[in-house]
Amino acid sequence: MSEATKTTVHVLRHGEVFNPNKILYGRLPGFHLSELGVQMAKAAAESLAARDIKYVVASTLERAQETAAPIAAEFKLDVAADVRLIESANYFEGKRVSVGDGALTNPRHWWVLRDPITPSWGEPYLVIAQRMFAAVQAARVIAEGHEAVCVSHQLPIWTLRRYVEKKRLWHDPRRRQCGLASLTSIRFEGSTVVGVDYSEPAAHLVALSATAKTAKGA
């Protein structure tokens, strides 16, 4: 019996976003990487330079496409787009949600927070997990026997990781292991997940990031 083909799909969170008004930008257009975010994207590309990358795909949002660009350039590839990698839908999109001065302090929004398990304020975790896993499997098929990069967003990536590790999907957002420009690398044998690795190639830049020190970016 022949050995199953080994493929790795690296799921990369985008770099820091320029967001001076500190809103939850979610799926809103027009949010681009900050200067520091561009450096983070380059650091991620440098960390992958020795890998066998054959396919690069990103969420349709600008910050994800911009994070993918230096990786695609490194390997002389185009950046494909997959809407399944997009940020999760969220009721609070476009609002400030920082502790003490955001929408969460307004009683008219509290009903939306009634169910943290589905959750009631946004796209169901299971829907996120299934679309993300479908996108990753599609990338695996294209890069079979090699490696691919999928650029996405914090909540979708963390939900995907919990899904493939067979953990409950609802969680404490403060405990997500998914830093800016971090890599969640899913190893496959055939179509079966056999392991997940995590790395932070831009950690030295994240330490300088206001986004990481205050509200978590998307």
C-alpha positions as CSV (number, residue, x, y, z in Angstrom):
1,M,0.0,0.0,0.0
2,S,1.5,3.4,-1.0
3,E,2.2,6.0,1.5
4,A,-0.2,9.0,1.7
5,T,1.0,12.2,0.1
6,K,2.2,14.8,2.6
7,T,1.1,18.4,2.2
8,T,1.3,21.4,4.5
9,V,-1.1,24.3,4.4
10,H,0.2,27.4,6.4
11,V,-2.7,29.6,7.5
12,L,-1.3,33.1,8.1
13,R,-3.0,35.8,10.0
14,H,-2.6,39.3,8.3
15,G,-0.3,41.9,9.8
16,E,-1.2,45.0,11.7
17,V,-3.9,47.2,10.2
18,F,-4.0,51.0,10.1
19,N,-7.1,51.7,12.3
20,P,-6.7,55.1,14.1
21,N,-10.4,55.2,15.2
22,K,-10.0,51.7,16.8
23,I,-13.3,50.3,15.4
24,L,-14.1,46.7,14.8
25,Y,-13.6,46.8,11.0
26,G,-14.6,43.2,10.3
27,R,-15.5,42.9,6.6
28,L,-15.5,46.6,5.9
29,P,-13.5,47.6,2.8
30,G,-10.7,50.2,2.9
31,F,-8.7,48.8,5.8
32,H,-5.1,48.4,4.8
33,L,-1.9,47.3,6.5
34,S,-0.1,49.9,8.6
35,E,3.6,50.5,7.9
36,L,4.4,48.1,10.7
37,G,1.9,45.6,9.2
38,V,3.8,45.7,5.9
39,Q,7.0,44.8,7.8
40,M,5.2,41.9,9.5
41,A,4.1,40.6,6.1
42,K,7.7,40.7,4.9
43,A,8.9,38.9,8.1
44,A,6.3,36.1,7.4
45,A,7.6,35.8,3.8
46,E,11.2,35.6,4.9
47,S,10.3,32.8,7.4
48,L,8.8,30.8,4.5
49,A,11.5,31.5,2.0
50,A,13.1,28.0,2.3
51,R,9.7,26.2,2.2
52,D,8.2,24.4,-0.8
53,I,5.3,26.9,-1.4
54,K,3.4,26.3,-4.6
55,Y,0.1,28.2,-4.0
56,V,-0.8,31.4,-2.2
57,V,-4.4,32.4,-1.6
58,A,-5.9,35.0,0.6
59,S,-9.2,36.4,1.9
60,T,-10.7,39.0,-0.4
61,L,-10.1,41.8,2.2
62,E,-7.3,44.3,1.5
63,R,-5.2,43.5,4.6
64,A,-5.1,39.8,3.7
65,Q,-4.2,40.4,0.1
66,E,-1.5,42.8,1.1
67,T,-0.1,40.3,3.6
68,A,0.0,37.6,0.9
69,A,1.8,39.8,-1.6
70,P,5.5,39.5,-0.4
71,I,5.0,35.7,-0.1
72,A,3.7,35.4,-3.6
73,A,6.6,37.7,-4.8
74,E,9.1,35.4,-3.0
75,F,7.9,32.4,-4.9
76,K,6.9,34.2,-8.2
77,L,3.3,33.2,-7.8
78,D,0.0,35.1,-8.1
79,V,-2.2,35.7,-5.1
80,A,-5.5,33.9,-5.5
81,A,-8.6,35.0,-3.7
82,D,-11.0,32.8,-1.7
83,V,-14.0,34.4,0.0
84,R,-14.2,31.4,2.4
85,L,-11.1,32.8,4.1
86,I,-12.8,36.1,4.9
87,E,-13.3,37.6,8.4
88,S,-16.3,36.4,10.3
89,A,-19.5,38.5,10.2
90,N,-20.1,40.5,13.4
91,Y,-23.0,42.6,14.7
92,F,-20.5,45.1,16.1
93,E,-18.8,45.8,12.8
94,G,-18.0,49.5,12.4
95,K,-18.4,50.2,16.1
96,R,-15.8,50.8,18.8
97,V,-15.7,47.9,21.2
98,S,-12.9,48.8,23.5
99,V,-13.4,48.2,27.2
100,G,-14.9,51.3,28.9
101,D,-15.9,53.5,26.0
102,G,-17.3,51.2,23.3
103,A,-20.6,49.7,22.1
104,L,-20.5,47.0,24.8
105,T,-21.3,49.6,27.4
106,N,-24.6,50.5,25.8
107,P,-27.6,48.5,27.2
108,R,-29.3,48.4,23.8
109,H,-26.6,46.1,22.5
110,W,-26.7,43.7,25.5
111,W,-29.4,41.4,24.0
112,V,-27.0,40.6,21.2
113,L,-24.5,39.1,23.7
114,R,-27.1,36.6,25.1
115,D,-25.5,33.5,23.6
116,P,-21.7,33.1,23.7
117,I,-21.8,29.6,22.4
118,T,-23.3,30.0,18.9
119,P,-22.5,33.1,19.2
120,S,-25.5,35.4,19.0
121,W,-23.5,38.4,17.9
122,G,-22.0,37.0,14.7
123,E,-21.4,34.2,12.3
124,P,-21.8,30.8,13.9
125,Y,-18.5,29.2,14.9
126,L,-19.4,25.9,13.1
127,V,-20.1,27.8,9.9
128,I,-16.8,29.6,10.2
129,A,-15.0,26.3,10.8
130,Q,-16.5,24.5,7.9
131,R,-15.9,27.2,5.3
132,M,-12.3,27.6,6.5
133,F,-11.6,23.9,6.4
134,A,-13.1,23.7,2.9
135,A,-10.8,26.6,1.8
136,V,-7.8,24.8,3.4
137,Q,-8.7,21.5,1.8
138,A,-9.0,23.2,-1.6
139,A,-5.5,24.7,-1.1
140,R,-4.2,21.3,-0.1
141,V,-5.5,19.8,-3.3
142,I,-3.9,22.5,-5.5
143,A,-0.5,22.2,-3.7
144,E,-0.6,18.4,-3.1
145,G,2.8,17.0,-2.2
146,H,4.1,20.5,-1.5
147,E,3.0,23.5,0.6
148,A,0.4,26.3,0.4
149,V,-0.3,29.5,2.2
150,C,-3.8,30.8,3.1
151,V,-4.0,34.3,4.5
152,S,-7.0,34.9,6.8
153,H,-8.1,36.5,10.0
154,Q,-7.8,35.8,13.7
155,L,-11.2,34.4,14.7
156,P,-11.5,32.3,11.5
157,I,-8.0,30.9,12.0
158,W,-8.5,30.1,15.7
159,T,-11.9,28.5,15.0
160,L,-10.4,26.4,12.3
161,R,-7.6,25.2,14.6
162,R,-10.0,24.2,17.3
163,Y,-12.1,22.4,14.7
164,V,-9.2,20.3,13.4
165,E,-8.0,19.6,16.9
166,K,-11.5,18.4,17.8
167,K,-12.0,21.0,20.6
168,R,-15.2,22.9,21.3
169,L,-15.5,25.9,19.1
170,W,-16.7,28.5,21.6
171,H,-13.8,29.9,23.6
172,D,-12.4,32.8,25.6
173,P,-11.1,35.4,23.0
174,R,-8.4,36.4,25.3
175,R,-6.8,33.0,25.1
176,R,-6.5,32.7,21.3
177,Q,-3.1,31.7,20.1
178,C,-3.1,33.6,16.9
179,G,-0.9,36.7,16.9
180,L,-0.5,39.2,14.1
181,A,1.3,37.6,11.1
182,S,1.4,34.3,12.9
183,L,1.4,30.9,11.1
184,T,-0.9,28.0,12.0
185,S,0.6,25.2,9.9
186,I,-1.7,22.2,9.2
187,R,0.1,19.0,8.2
188,F,-1.8,16.5,6.0
189,E,-1.2,13.0,4.9
190,G,-3.6,12.6,2.0
191,S,-6.7,14.5,3.1
192,T,-6.2,13.7,6.8
193,V,-4.9,16.2,9.3
194,V,-2.0,14.7,11.2
195,G,-0.7,17.7,13.1
196,V,-0.8,21.4,13.7
197,D,2.2,23.7,14.3
198,Y,2.2,27.3,15.4
199,S,4.9,30.0,15.0
200,E,5.2,33.8,15.2
201,P,7.8,35.0,12.7
202,A,6.9,38.6,13.3
203,A,6.9,38.5,17.1
204,H,9.7,41.1,17.3
205,L,7.4,43.5,15.4
206,V,4.3,42.5,17.2
207,A,6.0,43.7,20.4
208,L,5.9,47.2,18.9
209,S,2.3,47.0,17.8
210,A,-0.4,49.2,19.4
211,T,-3.0,46.7,18.1
212,A,-1.5,43.9,20.0
213,K,-1.2,45.9,23.2
214,T,-4.8,47.2,23.1
215,A,-7.7,45.7,21.2
216,K,-7.0,42.5,19.3
217,G,-7.0,43.1,15.6
218,A,-9.2,41.0,13.3
